[in-house]
Amino acid sequence: MTVLTPGQTSTGKPPVVHRRRKPLATRAYKVFRVAALITVVLFLIAPLFWMLLASLKTNVDIYDTGKALIFSPTGENYANVLQRNNYFVFIFNSFWVAFVSTALSIVLGVPAAYAMSRFTMHRSALVVLMARVIPGVSLLVPWYYVFSNLRMVGRFEVLILSHMFVALPLIVYIMMSYFDSLPLELEESAQVDGLTPIGAFRRITLPLSVAGIATAGILSFIFSWNNFMFALVLSGSSTKTLPVAIFDFVSYASIDWGGLMAAATVVTIPIMIIALFTQKYIVSGLTAGATKG
């Protein structure tokens, strides 16, 4: 009598497993999806790649189509940007305005969002949403008129306040959704154990909302770093930020494309690095506030 081992037929050979072939439509969809993703990525990366290459060329090579990819790289444009035009000052100005406006917006916006979330202040939330929707350009003329009469145009305080106009509603709007997702029972249990409502917020709710605060802060910092419109009107020669300083390479008669691309690269690279290393925190913070419970 022959004893069959598991997975063996009476002939002594393992059974033949017939795998079902995937439908042609499914395979075609996957091929289309991969091709679409590659096209989108190339479409987004191509301008950045051209900007990086142009920053390493002379103006003559930039206009020469025959040297689109093959050329002799030069660092003259970066030397012109960082040394002769003293762009380190503009980098510090951009960082200082972005950091201070984001920090103040977090200090004011997080408690405000907590109060609106826990006390269901729907009208206040609507006002915040309206402030988020109103275009900032509609306020530039009143701001300039008021601050010019106060002799404050060209100072850091004006730039910080103008950036907070957008950063503060953004932080409040994100943190309201995040606080709504946190269980109220945690704070009630803390109050039963003897904490005050403020103590429960400081010791329980605030540590749990670090991801949301980081998300709101990163997005606000990126907005402030890239902002051009407010700084163009309200900054001065000593408070000029990077986006405005780029226009020094644009004159009435000509454009220094090499220097312009080098300056644009200096503006773009820090934000790309920040976005690259904080991507998972931004996604986790936004998704954590997207659902309740």
C-alpha positions in Angstrom: 0.0 0.0 0.0 1.4 3.3 -1.1 1.1 6.2 1.4 0.6 9.6 -0.3 2.3 12.5 1.2 0.5 15.8 1.4 0.5 17.6 -2.0 1.1 14.4 -3.9 -1.2 12.5 -6.3 -1.6 8.8 -6.9 0.9 9.0 -9.7 3.5 10.3 -7.3 3.7 13.7 -8.9 2.7 16.9 -7.3 -0.7 18.3 -8.5 -0.7 20.8 -11.2 -2.0 24.2 -10.1 -3.6 26.1 -12.8 -3.3 29.9 -12.2 -6.0 32.1 -13.5 -4.7 34.7 -15.9 -5.5 38.3 -15.1 -8.1 39.8 -17.4 -6.7 41.8 -20.3 -8.5 44.9 -19.1 -6.8 44.8 -15.7 -3.4 44.5 -17.2 -4.1 47.3 -19.6 -5.3 49.5 -16.7 -2.1 48.9 -14.8 0.0 49.7 -17.8 -2.0 52.9 -18.3 -1.7 53.9 -14.6 2.1 53.4 -14.7 2.5 55.4 -17.9 0.2 58.2 -16.5 2.3 58.4 -13.3 5.6 58.5 -15.2 4.1 61.3 -17.5 3.0 63.3 -14.5 6.3 62.9 -12.7 8.3 63.9 -15.8 5.9 66.9 -16.3 6.5 68.1 -12.8 10.3 67.4 -12.7 11.1 68.8 -16.1 10.9 72.5 -15.1 13.0 71.9 -12.0 15.6 70.0 -14.0 15.7 72.8 -16.6 16.1 75.4 -13.8 19.0 73.4 -12.3 20.7 73.1 -15.6 20.2 76.7 -16.5 21.7 77.8 -13.2 25.0 76.1 -14.3 25.1 77.7 -17.7 26.1 81.1 -19.0 23.5 83.3 -20.7 25.0 82.4 -24.1 24.7 78.7 -23.4 21.1 79.1 -22.2 20.0 80.6 -25.5 21.9 77.9 -27.5 19.6 75.0 -28.1 22.5 72.8 -29.1 23.8 72.9 -25.5 20.6 71.9 -23.8 22.1 68.9 -22.1 25.8 68.9 -23.1 27.7 72.1 -21.9 30.5 73.2 -19.7 29.0 73.9 -16.2 30.0 77.0 -14.4 29.5 78.2 -10.8 29.6 81.9 -11.7 25.9 82.3 -11.3 25.9 81.0 -7.7 28.9 83.1 -6.8 27.1 86.1 -8.2 24.0 85.2 -6.1 25.6 84.3 -2.8 28.6 86.6 -2.7 28.2 89.7 -4.9 24.5 90.2 -4.3 24.8 89.1 -0.6 21.8 86.7 -0.8 22.7 85.4 2.7 20.9 88.5 4.1 17.8 87.8 2.0 17.9 84.1 3.2 18.0 85.2 6.8 15.2 87.7 6.2 13.0 85.0 4.7 13.7 82.6 7.4 13.2 85.1 10.2 9.8 86.3 8.8 8.6 82.7 8.2 9.7 81.5 11.6 8.3 84.3 13.7 5.0 84.5 11.8 4.6 80.7 12.1 5.5 80.6 15.8 3.1 83.5 16.7 0.3 81.9 14.6 0.7 78.6 16.4 0.7 80.3 19.8 -2.5 82.2 19.0 -4.1 79.7 16.7 -3.9 76.4 18.7 -5.8 77.6 21.8 -8.3 79.4 19.5 -8.9 76.2 17.5 -9.3 74.2 20.7 -11.9 76.6 22.1 -13.9 76.6 18.8 -13.8 72.8 18.7 -14.8 72.1 22.3 -17.4 74.8 22.6 -18.8 74.3 19.0 -18.3 78.0 18.0 -19.6 77.6 14.5 -20.0 81.3 13.8 -16.4 82.0 14.8 -15.3 79.1 12.6 -17.2 80.6 9.7 -15.4 83.9 10.3 -12.0 82.1 10.2 -13.0 80.3 7.0 -14.0 83.6 5.4 -10.6 85.1 6.4 -9.0 82.1 4.7 -11.0 82.6 1.5 -10.5 86.4 1.2 -7.7 87.0 -1.3 -4.8 88.8 0.3 -4.3 91.2 -2.6 -7.6 92.9 -1.7 -6.0 94.0 1.6 -2.7 95.2 0.3 -3.8 98.8 -0.4 -5.5 99.3 3.0 -2.5 97.7 4.7 0.0 99.9 2.9 -2.1 103.0 3.6 -2.3 102.2 7.4 1.3 101.1 7.8 2.6 104.0 5.8 0.8 106.5 8.0 2.3 104.7 11.0 5.7 104.8 9.3 6.1 101.1 9.6 6.4 100.1 5.9 9.7 98.3 5.4 10.0 96.8 8.9 9.9 93.1 9.9 6.8 93.7 12.0 4.7 94.5 9.0 5.8 91.5 7.1 5.2 89.2 10.0 1.7 90.6 10.6 0.8 90.3 6.9 2.0 86.7 6.8 0.0 85.9 9.9 -3.2 87.0 8.2 -2.9 83.8 6.1 -1.0 81.5 8.5 -3.3 82.0 11.4 -6.6 81.0 9.7 -4.8 78.1 8.1 -3.5 76.8 11.5 -6.9 77.3 13.1 -8.7 75.5 10.3 -6.4 72.5 10.5 -6.3 72.3 14.3 -10.1 72.5 14.6 -10.4 69.3 12.5 -7.7 67.7 14.5 -9.2 68.5 17.9 -12.6 67.3 16.7 -10.9 63.9 16.1 -9.6 63.6 19.6 -12.0 61.8 22.1 -13.5 64.2 24.7 -13.5 61.3 27.2 -9.7 61.7 27.7 -10.1 65.3 29.0 -13.1 64.3 31.1 -11.1 61.5 32.7 -8.3 63.9 33.4 -10.7 66.4 35.1 -12.1 63.6 37.2 -8.5 62.9 38.4 -8.2 66.5 39.5 -7.0 68.5 36.6 -8.6 71.8 35.5 -9.8 72.2 32.0 -6.7 74.2 31.1 -4.5 71.6 32.8 -6.2 68.8 30.8 -5.6 70.8 27.6 -2.0 71.4 28.5 -1.1 67.9 29.7 -3.4 65.6 27.7 -4.7 67.3 24.6 -1.7 69.3 23.6 0.8 66.4 23.6 -1.7 64.3 21.5 -1.9 67.1 18.9 1.8 67.4 18.2 1.4 65.9 14.7 -1.4 68.3 13.8 0.6 71.3 15.1 3.6 70.1 13.1 1.5 69.8 10.0 0.0 73.3 10.4 3.4 74.8 11.2 5.2 73.3 8.2 2.5 74.4 5.8 2.5 77.9 7.2 6.3 78.1 7.1 6.3 77.0 3.4 3.7 79.6 2.6 5.6 82.4 4.3 8.9 81.4 2.7 7.4 81.4 -0.8 5.2 84.6 -0.4 6.0 87.3 -2.9 3.0 89.6 -3.0 3.1 90.9 0.6 6.9 91.3 0.6 6.9 93.2 -2.7 4.7 96.0 -1.4 5.5 96.0 2.4 9.2 95.2 2.6 12.2 97.6 2.4 15.7 97.4 1.2 16.9 95.9 4.5 13.9 93.5 5.0 13.7 92.2 1.4 13.0 88.5 1.2 14.2 85.9 -1.3 11.2 85.9 -3.7 11.5 89.7 -4.0 15.3 89.7 -4.3 15.1 87.4 -7.3 13.7 90.3 -9.4 17.1 92.0 -9.1 18.1 89.9 -12.1 15.3 91.3 -14.2 15.9 94.7 -15.7 14.2 96.9 -18.3 16.7 96.0 -21.1 17.7 92.4 -20.4 17.3 89.4 -18.0 20.2 87.6 -16.4 18.7 84.1 -16.9 21.7 82.3 -15.3 21.5 84.4 -12.1 17.7 84.2 -12.1 17.8 80.4 -12.3 20.5 80.2 -9.6 18.5 82.5 -7.3 15.3 80.4 -8.0 17.3 77.3 -7.1 18.4 78.8 -3.8 14.8 79.6 -3.0 13.4 76.2 -4.0 16.0 73.8 -2.5 15.3 74.5 1.2 11.6 74.1 0.7 12.1 70.9 -1.2 14.3 69.5 1.5 11.7 70.4 4.2 8.9 68.9 2.2 10.9 65.7 1.6 11.8 65.1 5.2 8.5 66.2 6.7 6.2 64.5 4.1 5.1 61.7 6.4 4.3 64.2 9.2 2.2 66.3 6.9 0.2 63.3 5.6 -0.3 61.8 9.0 -1.3 65.2 10.5 -3.9 65.9 7.7 -5.3 62.3 7.7 -5.5 62.3 11.5 -7.8 65.3 11.4 -9.8 64.1 8.5 -11.8 61.5 10.5 -13.6 61.8 13.8 -13.4 59.3 16.6 
